[in-house]
């Protein structure tokens, strides 16, 4: 039979062990649900969601050390939430395991992406801005963020090529060749080279 004087210590130790076990079980179940949520995505999307989770951990760590202000913390946490929301929306809509390079900016941060800040009210989905960004949508995550997908170099080159062709086609006569080369159906005749014998 246990000694009555050691009974309070035993109960205290048992309470601590049970409390610690309950916390571990709760964390494990929360971790499993978030992993199950991400498991429906392909490896690219899982990597992107992991990147966003790491960014949130960095922001959480910096606020815990009082390296950043509360306003900075809230804005960046909201930005991460907006990026996550848009990435999930894009992957689910397309059914493709591809996430473009996303930028989320508040209305006062538009100048960080553009030399001349666009009017937020005039933005419409799929609008191309500065031949670099495609406007996707506005996401409300604590505050409004304007989400843009950065065009990859191939998309930028194709867009500039298309714009160049349309402007030269309008400015030149149809019989003249463009700087890009001969038009289809045009033949070039050049004099034969005479080789001395």
Sine and cosine of phi, psi and omega as CSV:
sin_phi,cos_phi,sin_psi,cos_psi,sin_omega,cos_omega
0.00,0.00,0.74,-0.67,-0.04,-1.00
-0.92,0.40,0.48,-0.88,0.03,-1.00
-0.95,0.31,0.68,-0.73,-0.05,-1.00
-0.92,0.39,-0.45,0.89,0.01,-1.00
-0.96,0.29,-0.47,0.88,0.00,-1.00
-1.00,0.03,-0.14,0.99,-0.02,-1.00
-0.88,0.48,-0.71,0.71,0.03,-1.00
-0.88,0.47,-0.62,0.78,0.03,-1.00
-0.91,0.41,-0.64,0.77,0.02,-1.00
-0.90,0.43,-0.70,0.72,0.03,-1.00
-0.90,0.44,-0.64,0.77,0.02,-1.00
-0.89,0.45,-0.71,0.70,0.01,-1.00
-0.90,0.44,-0.66,0.75,0.02,-1.00
-0.90,0.44,-0.64,0.77,0.04,-1.00
-0.89,0.45,-0.68,0.74,0.02,-1.00
-0.90,0.44,-0.70,0.71,0.00,-1.00
-0.89,0.45,-0.71,0.71,0.02,-1.00
-0.91,0.42,-0.64,0.77,0.03,-1.00
-0.90,0.44,-0.70,0.72,0.03,-1.00
-0.89,0.46,-0.66,0.76,0.02,-1.00
-0.90,0.44,-0.66,0.75,0.00,-1.00
-0.89,0.45,-0.66,0.75,0.02,-1.00
-0.90,0.43,-0.69,0.73,0.01,-1.00
-0.89,0.46,-0.67,0.74,0.01,-1.00
-0.91,0.42,-0.66,0.75,0.01,-1.00
-0.90,0.44,-0.68,0.73,0.01,-1.00
-0.91,0.42,-0.65,0.76,0.00,-1.00
-0.90,0.43,-0.67,0.74,0.00,-1.00
-0.93,0.37,-0.60,0.80,0.07,-1.00
-0.91,0.41,-0.65,0.76,0.02,-1.00
-0.90,0.44,-0.63,0.78,0.00,-1.00
-0.93,0.37,-0.60,0.80,0.00,-1.00
-0.93,0.37,-0.61,0.79,0.02,-1.00
-0.94,0.34,-0.56,0.83,0.04,-1.00
-0.94,0.35,-0.62,0.79,0.03,-1.00
-0.90,0.44,-0.60,0.80,0.03,-1.00
-0.89,0.45,-0.65,0.76,-0.03,-1.00
-0.99,0.16,-0.32,0.95,-0.10,-1.00
-0.95,0.33,-0.26,0.96,0.03,-1.00
-0.98,0.22,-0.13,0.99,-0.01,-1.00
-0.98,-0.18,0.31,-0.95,0.04,-1.00
-0.98,0.21,0.01,-1.00,-0.08,-1.00
-0.91,0.42,-0.55,0.84,0.00,-1.00
-0.92,0.39,-0.72,0.69,-0.01,-1.00
-0.93,0.38,-0.63,0.77,0.05,-1.00
-0.88,0.48,-0.65,0.76,0.03,-1.00
-0.90,0.43,-0.65,0.76,0.00,-1.00
-0.91,0.40,-0.68,0.74,0.04,-1.00
-0.91,0.42,-0.59,0.81,0.09,-1.00
-0.90,0.43,-0.65,0.76,0.06,-1.00
-0.87,0.50,-0.71,0.71,0.01,-1.00
-0.91,0.42,-0.61,0.79,0.05,-1.00
-0.90,0.44,-0.65,0.76,0.05,-1.00
-0.90,0.43,-0.64,0.76,0.05,-1.00
-0.88,0.47,-0.64,0.77,0.02,-1.00
-0.91,0.41,-0.62,0.78,0.05,-1.00
-0.89,0.46,-0.64,0.77,0.03,-1.00
-0.89,0.46,-0.71,0.70,0.00,-1.00
-0.90,0.43,-0.66,0.75,0.04,-1.00
-0.88,0.47,-0.67,0.74,0.00,-1.00
-0.91,0.42,-0.67,0.74,-0.02,-1.00
-0.92,0.40,-0.58,0.81,0.03,-1.00
-0.95,0.30,-0.55,0.84,0.01,-1.00
-0.93,0.38,-0.46,0.89,0.05,-1.00
-1.00,-0.04,0.06,1.00,0.01,-1.00
0.87,0.49,0.58,0.81,0.05,-1.00
-1.00,0.09,-0.35,0.94,-0.03,-1.00
-0.77,-0.64,0.33,-0.94,0.01,-1.00
-0.99,0.16,0.28,-0.96,0.02,-1.00
-0.90,0.44,-0.61,0.79,0.01,-1.00
-0.90,0.44,-0.67,0.74,0.03,-1.00
-0.89,0.45,-0.68,0.74,0.01,-1.00
-0.87,0.49,-0.75,0.66,-0.04,-1.00
-0.90,0.43,-0.66,0.75,-0.01,-1.00
-0.90,0.44,-0.70,0.72,-0.02,-1.00
-0.95,0.32,-0.58,0.82,0.08,-1.00
-0.90,0.43,-0.67,0.74,0.04,-1.00
-0.91,0.42,-0.62,0.79,0.03,-1.00
-0.89,0.45,-0.69,0.73,0.02,-1.00
-0.89,0.45,-0.66,0.75,0.04,-1.00
-0.89,0.45,-0.65,0.76,0.02,-1.00
-0.91,0.42,-0.67,0.74,0.03,-1.00
-0.89,0.46,-0.66,0.75,0.02,-1.00
-0.89,0.45,-0.72,0.70,0.00,-1.00
-0.86,0.51,-0.72,0.69,-0.04,-1.00
-0.93,0.37,-0.65,0.76,0.00,-1.00
-0.88,0.47,-0.70,0.72,0.02,-1.00
-0.90,0.44,-0.67,0.74,0.01,-1.00
-0.88,0.47,-0.71,0.71,-0.02,-1.00
-0.89,0.45,-0.70,0.71,-0.05,-1.00
-0.93,0.37,-0.64,0.77,0.01,-1.00
-0.94,0.35,-0.61,0.79,0.00,-1.00
-0.93,0.37,-0.67,0.74,-0.07,-1.00
-0.99,0.10,-0.43,0.90,-0.09,-1.00
0.94,0.33,0.22,0.98,-0.06,-1.00
-0.93,-0.38,0.65,-0.76,0.00,-1.00
-1.00,0.10,0.92,0.39,-0.02,-1.00
-0.61,-0.79,0.75,-0.67,0.06,-1.00
-0.83,-0.56,0.87,-0.49,0.06,-1.00
-0.94,0.34,0.18,-0.98,0.07,-1.00
-0.95,0.31,0.92,-0.40,-0.09,-1.00
-0.99,-0.17,0.57,-0.82,0.10,-1.00
-0.79,-0.61,0.76,-0.65,0.07,-1.00
-0.87,-0.50,0.86,-0.50,-0.02,-1.00
-0.75,-0.67,0.56,-0.83,0.12,-0.99
-0.99,0.16,0.18,-0.98,-0.08,-1.00
-0.88,0.47,-0.54,0.84,0.01,-1.00
-0.99,0.17,-0.05,1.00,0.00,-1.00
-0.95,-0.31,0.06,1.00,-0.04,-1.00
-0.86,0.51,-0.47,0.88,0.01,-1.00
-0.94,0.35,-0.26,0.97,0.06,-1.00
-0.95,0.30,-0.38,0.92,0.02,-1.00
-0.98,-0.21,-0.51,0.86,-0.12,-0.99
-0.81,-0.58,0.60,-0.80,0.08,-1.00
-0.90,0.44,-0.74,0.68,0.06,-1.00
-0.94,-0.33,0.91,-0.42,-0.08,-1.00
-0.90,0.43,0.80,-0.60,0.03,-1.00
-0.96,0.29,0.38,-0.92,0.06,-1.00
-0.96,0.27,0.89,-0.46,-0.04,-1.00
-0.86,0.51,-0.51,0.86,0.01,-1.00
-0.94,0.33,-0.39,0.92,-0.04,-1.00
-1.00,-0.02,-0.08,1.00,-0.02,-1.00
-0.96,0.28,0.70,-0.71,0.09,-1.00
-0.75,-0.66,0.49,-0.87,-0.07,-1.00
-0.81,0.58,0.62,-0.78,0.02,-1.00
0.94,0.33,0.21,0.98,0.08,-1.00
-0.96,0.28,0.70,-0.71,0.03,-1.00
-1.00,-0.07,0.78,-0.63,-0.03,-1.00
-0.86,-0.52,0.77,-0.64,0.08,-1.00
0.83,0.55,0.43,0.90,-0.03,-1.00
0.81,0.59,0.35,0.94,-0.02,-1.00
-0.81,-0.59,-0.50,0.86,-0.13,-0.99
-0.78,-0.63,0.54,-0.84,0.16,-0.99
-0.92,-0.39,0.82,-0.57,0.03,-1.00
-0.96,0.27,0.78,-0.63,-0.03,-1.00
-0.99,-0.15,-0.83,0.55,-0.05,-1.00
-0.09,-1.00,0.14,-0.99,0.15,-0.99
-0.98,-0.22,0.78,-0.63,0.02,-1.00
-0.90,-0.43,0.76,-0.65,0.02,-1.00
-0.99,-0.16,0.95,-0.31,0.02,-1.00
-0.72,-0.69,0.98,0.19,-0.09,-1.00
0.99,0.10,-0.68,0.74,0.12,-0.99
-0.53,-0.85,0.15,-0.99,-0.05,-1.00
-0.99,0.12,0.77,-0.64,0.09,-1.00
-0.86,-0.51,0.68,-0.73,0.06,-1.00
-0.99,-0.10,0.86,-0.52,-0.07,-1.00
-0.97,-0.23,0.75,-0.66,-0.01,-1.00
-0.82,-0.57,0.55,-0.83,0.16,-0.99
-0.97,-0.26,0.80,-0.60,0.04,-1.00
-0.96,0.27,0.77,-0.64,0.03,-1.00
-0.94,0.33,0.66,-0.75,0.04,-1.00
-0.97,0.26,0.27,-0.96,-0.07,-1.00
-0.83,0.56,-0.56,0.83,0.01,-1.00
-0.92,0.38,-0.67,0.74,0.04,-1.00
-0.91,0.42,-0.65,0.76,0.02,-1.00
-0.89,0.46,-0.71,0.71,-0.01,-1.00
-0.89,0.45,-0.68,0.73,0.01,-1.00
-0.89,0.45,-0.66,0.75,0.01,-1.00
-0.90,0.43,-0.70,0.72,0.01,-1.00
-0.92,0.39,-0.60,0.80,0.03,-1.00
-0.90,0.43,-0.69,0.72,0.02,-1.00
-0.89,0.46,-0.69,0.72,0.02,-1.00
-0.91,0.41,-0.63,0.78,0.02,-1.00
-0.90,0.43,-0.68,0.74,0.00,-1.00
-0.91,0.41,-0.67,0.75,-0.04,-1.00
-0.93,0.36,-0.57,0.82,0.00,-1.00
-0.97,0.26,-0.60,0.80,0.02,-1.00
-0.96,0.29,-0.56,0.83,0.01,-1.00
-0.91,0.41,-0.58,0.82,0.01,-1.00
-0.97,0.26,-0.54,0.84,-0.12,-0.99
-1.00,0.03,-0.34,0.94,-0.07,-1.00
-0.96,-0.28,0.34,-0.94,0.09,-1.00
-0.96,0.29,0.50,-0.87,-0.05,-1.00
-0.92,0.40,-0.33,0.94,-0.03,-1.00
-1.00,0.09,-0.32,0.95,-0.03,-1.00
-0.99,0.11,0.55,-0.84,0.05,-1.00
-0.98,0.19,0.53,-0.85,0.02,-1.00
-1.00,0.06,0.14,-0.99,0.02,-1.00
-0.92,0.40,-0.37,0.93,-0.02,-1.00
-0.97,0.26,-0.27,0.96,0.02,-1.00
0.65,-0.76,-0.20,-0.98,-0.03,-1.00
-0.96,0.26,0.51,-0.86,0.12,-0.99
-0.98,0.18,0.37,-0.93,0.02,-1.00
-0.91,0.42,0.71,-0.70,0.02,-1.00
1.00,-0.03,-0.24,0.97,0.04,-1.00
-1.00,0.07,0.65,-0.76,0.07,-1.00
-0.91,-0.40,0.60,-0.80,0.03,-1.00
-0.97,-0.26,0.77,-0.64,0.04,-1.00
-0.91,-0.42,0.81,-0.58,0.08,-1.00
-0.81,-0.59,0.45,-0.89,-0.05,-1.00
-0.91,0.42,0.55,-0.83,0.04,-1.00
-0.95,0.32,0.56,-0.83,0.04,-1.00
-0.99,0.10,0.80,-0.61,-0.01,-1.00
-0.99,-0.10,0.83,-0.56,0.00,-1.00
-0.99,-0.16,0.83,-0.56,0.01,-1.00
-0.91,0.42,0.58,-0.81,-0.03,-1.00
-0.97,-0.25,0.00,0.00,0.00,0.00
